[in-house]
């Protein structure tokens, strides 16, 4: 993801180095009871409140669950980009009837999530795959297989999602069931934002962006089938989500109504 730790924010050049073929080192920091994941820079890739390891600590991560307004009982969920395992853990605990698949290319991220971020061991419901997200979504075996995709694909340079082409998003849409929803973490005030939105609109029937949070994070909801936006129904569902999870779902409704 793309927020900066205020305690370690430093002035940096507007020109960031190009992506390198090798992975940046996985590093950690802690402040005020929260453990942060970094890829060798001050950019935060994920966070966990140590006393509440399954709670989505960061607001953008909470917004990534906004698909819950449209799907109440998912059977299959996939996470592209493990980060600090925040969304993977939350979905695994919150939806005991669902299978949860996490896709992460960096073996070190998988290891640090298991050792430092309370990622559960794999079982009949939880699978962690060390593969490229593009290979995953292009695999015909995954087409139509998921109710939900959650996409958070950033590297250490924080220049925008590392997969952002129309072909990538079209492959993602193929992985969703007709009623499926994909949420994507974007960086709203970066040139990559417009490119990603254009690619999403090519691949999906409908795209809604929630209001910007943090230092630029914008979560987009992508639908294979255009949803019915009914204020009363969405508010009723938001109340259910909030009662069951404590997530601020009513604010998501406001953002959807404002954007749609």
Secondary structure, 3 states (H helix, E strand, C coil): CCEECHHHCCCCCCCCCCCCCCCCCCEEEEECCEEEEECCCCEEEEEEECCECCCCCCHHHHHCCHHHHCCCCCCEEEEECCCCCHHHHHHHHHCCCCEEEEECCCHHHHHHHHHHCCCCCCCCCEEEECCCHHHHHHCHHHCCCEEEEEECCCCCCCCCCCCCCHHHHHHHHHHEEEEEEEEEEEECCCCHHHHHHHHHHHHCCEEEECCCECCCEEEEEEECCCCCCCHHHHHHHHHHHHHHHCCCHHHHHHHHHHHC
